[in-house]
């Protein structure tokens, strides 16, 4: 990976780390619909920023290397899991994809971080966040053939 890509990768990782507490509020909520609208909007805005090519986003760095179909495959694998322990089994698959597509590593890191923090109590929230990432990716993906 070039030095420029490495710098961008580190920038994206810092962005995710800075926004992580807001994503965690959504992930750890007992019931997302009971959160105040500001908290929900802030977390959803972060998820949108992650894939919006016009913002400080992963789309500019990582998500453009993965098709909507590939992202939906990841989501399908995760969506079908019933327990957090089952999600943990998908971490090697994410690592493989990140190794194969180096630019996808920050996105895989975000998903991996959510997997590690998934609990029995917040599985539906985890799935909602993943679904949101897929939806925003599809919305902002300029290649409609994917």
N, C-alpha and C positions, 0 to 999 in steps of 0.2 A: 504494500500500500504506500502511495506517495506521502511525502511529508505534509503536503496540503490536505490530503484526505485524512491523515492521522490527526492533524490539528482540528479539522472540522468534526471528526468523530469525537474528540475530547470536548469540543464545544457543545455538541449535542448531548453527550453524557452529562455534562454540567447542567445543561438546561433541564434535563429530566430529573436530576438530583434536586435541583432547586424547586421544581414543581411537585416533587414526590409527595410532600405533606398534603397538598390539595387533592391529589389523586387518592391518597390513603383515606381521606375523609369520605370519599365516595365509596371506596372499597370496604371500609369498616363500618359503614352505617348499618344500623339494625334494619332500617327500611328506607331505601333511597327516597321514596315519596314523602317521608316525614322530615327530610332535611329542609332547611330554609332555601328559598329560591336562589339567593346569592351564592351559597355554597355549591349548589347543583350547577348553576350557570358558570361559575368559575372553573369547576372541574371539567365540565363539558367543553368549555372554551380551550382549556389546555389540551384535551384530546383532539379537538379540531385543529389547533395549532400544530399538533404533532404531524398531521398529514396535509395541511394547507400549504401549497407551494409558495404562496405569497407572504407567509409569515416565517418567523424563525422556526423552521420545521424540520422534521425528519424526512419529509417528502423530498426536500432538496438534497438530502444526503443518503437516506437509507431506504425509504419506501418506494422510490422510483425503480429500484432494482428488483422489486417483487411485484408480480402481477396480482390483480384482485383475486384471480382464481387461486394462486398460491396462498395468499393471505386467508382466503375463505377455507382452504384446506386445513390450515393451522387452526383457525377458529372452530371448524367442525370437529377436529380431534379433541380440542379443549372443551367444547360445548357438551360433548357426549360423556364427559367424566362426571361421576356422581360425588366423589369425595376428593378433598385436597390431596390425599395421598396418591390418587390416580393422576392428578395434574403433575405431581412431581416426576412421574414416569415420562412425561413429555419433555422434560428439560434436556435430555440428550439430543432429541430431535431438533430442538431450537438451536442447540450448540452446533449441530451438524450444518444446519441451514446458514447460521452465522459464519461458520468456517468456509463454507462454499461461496457465499456471497458476503464478502467482508463489509460492504457498505450497509448490510442489513443488521450488523452486530448491535448498534445502539437500540434498534427496535426490538430485536430479540432480547436484549438486556432489560428493556422495559417490561416486556411480557414475562420474562423470567422473574423479575423482581415481584410482579404481581402474583405469580404462581407461589413463590416462597411465602408471601403474606396471606395467601388464601386459607380460609378456615371453613369448617362445616357451616358456620353461621353466615359467612359472606360469599358463598359460592354463587348465588344468583347475582350479586353485585359484580363479581369477577366476570361472569358471562355477559352482563350488561355492558361493562367497560370494553370488553373484547368486541362485542357487537358494534359498539359505537366507533371503535377504531376502523373496523371493516367498512361500516357505512360511510364514514368521512373519507376513507381512502377511495371508495368507489365514486363518491361525489367529486372529489378533486382529481381523480385519475384522468389524464387527458387522452390516454390511449383506450378508447371505448371497446377495443377488440379483446381486452383482457378480462 
